[in-house]
Amino acid sequence: MSQITAEIVAQHGLSEDEYQRVLHALGREPNLTELGIFSVMWSEHCSYKSSRIHLKKLPTTGPQVICGPGENAGVVDIGDGQAAIFKMESHNHPSYIEPYQGAATGVGGILRDVFTMGARPIANMNALRFGRPDHPKMRHLIAGVVHGIGGYGNCVGVPTVGGEVNFHKAYDGNILVNAMTVGIADTDKIFYSAASGIGNPIVYVGSKTGRDGIHGATMASADFDEKSEEKRPTVQVGDPFTEKLLIEACLELMASDAIVAIQDMGAAGLTSSSVEMASKGGVGIELDMNAVPQREEGMTPYEMMLSESQERMLMVLKPGREDFAEAIFRKWELDFAVIGHVTDTGHMILKWNGETVCDIPLAPLADEAPLYDRPSVSKEEYKAWAGVKPLGDIPESTDIAADLLKLMASPDLASRRWIWEQYDHMVGADTVQRPGGDAAVVRVHGTDKGIAISTDCTPRYCYADPYEGGKQAIAECYRNLSAVGATPLAVTNCLNFANPQRPEIMAQLTGCLEGMGDACRALDFPIVSGNVSLYNESKATGGGSAILPTPAIGGIGLLSDWSKSATVAFKNEGDEIWLFGGNGSHLGQSIWLREIHGREDGEAPKVDLVGEKLRGDSVRWFIEVGKANAVHDISDGGLIIALAEMALASGLGCELTISLDAAKAFGEDQGRYILTAPAGEHLENAVPIGRVSGSTVAGIPLADLRRAHEGFFPTLMGADAALA
């Protein structure tokens, strides 16, 4: 009698057609271990089966690109024989189920992606999306996620230097936790994952394997339902102190010539790491499951292969270097075990108790995994489905100052100080710009160079118009890097969408990717790494609630001299304030329209990519030659919000020489900056609009603005603020 029933196949997330492909690949029925391996490797989380065909359309090359998508992280040249290695990944479903460990292990996983390639991590970022602040679960989720990010990053000794946080009812049942890490490596010491050398030993290092995280990749590739709380055992448990040891041990071994290939054990654990290494190298792999370090009694090969226990790595070593490598890992009090060897069979073979318990050809698991070109609706059909109302008549603001005060206290614009003060953003002593500016800046240790980092996305724009929203996410990241004086180098992304089997959701995905691709090409800003997270919707909230399309963008830029980076804070009484990029006029999809009038209407603002490039080049030049002494891009909330943020960062107010209506004050037209310069300095193509003076903005005392701006999170979190 067959041990694999239709129910077991369905529990493993495989469709009937996919199971038929398994039967064809094997020429027989799989056993449970083999079925489990197919299920995780063919999950959306590991195979990108609904997005691969579209990801191939993105620009991924450039003179600065050393390694694009396909490895653990992207690699770009930063000169002087050094490279920046960076990536962004999601840990959404685990963070909703168990927010502390979900967020913590998200940080741990992205750190491993970066140091796996030979880089010492220098900075962490994050992009968080929560539901309505007054939702009964949200305070618990916010507290857990923030505490988890801080708890892991602070202990591992990598500064968390910035990020973004949005709130919207679409995330009530499915929050988003996206984590990003940037590291620095020498260009001649970059490590890749392709296994080679028939007979070479395969070694397992790090922590022991337990039963936590089994089916994590499968769980991350399905909708939530009312029973999502029961999935808590699928959430991994992290140990940042072990991760710190693992970083140091790996980097010490990487200083030698012992490593042939290396891969971290992330989603799908030992299965994914071994399959990827072997398939990329075009070789086979044989593992002895009895040799896998285990922390629990009676573990089966199925459990060992699917466990997502944290802080583990897989390596191929040169023959004869096992003792040398083991001595390093033992010194750092980590497990080390030779668990197999590279073969020429093209198969994954697992042995256990002297028997073969798995024999799978590798090609069907990896390169020949299912690939779907899922149907999507047209742009016109999507617009009708999305139901975004035309902007129509807009009530004129009767009190710009009152609106400003309310917006500064609103969830999407309020100060994030309560969050970032829980993160150690100064550890390592190389953080040049702390959280709160347009981009974080971290010095490349021992040099004058600085790496600027920003994470960006405006999901409400992406929902209203996926194409323009995708363009805007890239353009805003480009703008934030330019605003600190950094030359934008490259992008990583975390593509968060709902169920791709719904044609409207696929229209969001393809539209955003089309916009992102056009923006990257126009701005010479290639995408070198990323992650796709689908099925972000929840039946638990009633009616199948889907998140807003959220293609989170993480970008990095290079400063040749970090000391020349610009900040948002006003500098001196009497400095002239310049507007670069024109007056505001676009109120569709604006924060002002939503928060003041309760409407999410109108078109997303258009992005002029040619103008974006020209203005970014000019802003960087103003900073480089010392003409501008403060710079801030204009984004959510428009001109008056940007001015208020510059004032609060400095303690200096401003007096405007232009009159403001709602459109000029709160319009979210793209490609605009505010710059300040000493009186008498002229900024070409910019328009003077006022000067730095006094202690008010729009007539509101800075003390009142600060009280409104910084009150939201402490008030919301109440007793949970004590977690800090």
ABEGO torsion letter per residue (X at the ends): XBABBAAAAAAAGBBAAAAAAAAAAAGBBBBAAAAAAAAAAABAAAAGAAAAAAAAABBABEAABABBBGBABBBBBAEGGBBBBBBBBBBAAAAAABAAAAAAAAAAAAAAAAAAAGBBBABBBBBBBBBBAABAAAAAAAAAAAAAAAAAAAAAGBBBAEEBBBBBAAAAABBBBBBBBBBBBBAAABBBABBBGBGBBBBBBEBBBBABGBGAAAAAABBBBAAAAAAAAABBBBBAAAAAAAAAAAAAAAABAABABBBBBBBGEAAAAAAAAAAAAGBBBBBBAAABBBABBGBBAAAAAABABBGBBBBBBBBGAAAAAAAAAAAAGBBBBBAEBBBAAGBBBBBBGGBBABBBBAAAABAABBBBBBBBBBAAAAAAAAGBBBAEBBBBBABAAAAAAAAAABAAABBAAAAAAABBAABGGABABBBGBABBBBBBBGBABBBBBBBBBBAAAAAABAAAAAAAAAAAAAAAAAAAGBBBABBBBBBBBBBAABAAAAAAAAAAAAAAAAAAAAAGBBBABEBBBBGBBBAAAEGGBBBBBBBBBBBBBBBABAAABBBABBABBGBBBBBBGEBBABABGBAAAAAAAGBBBEBBBBBBAAAAAAAAAAAAAAAAAGABABBBBBBBGEAAAAAAAAAAAAGBBBBBABBBBAAAAABABBGBBBBBBBBGBBBBGBBBAEBBBEABBGGBBAAAAAAAAAAAAAAAAEAAAAAX
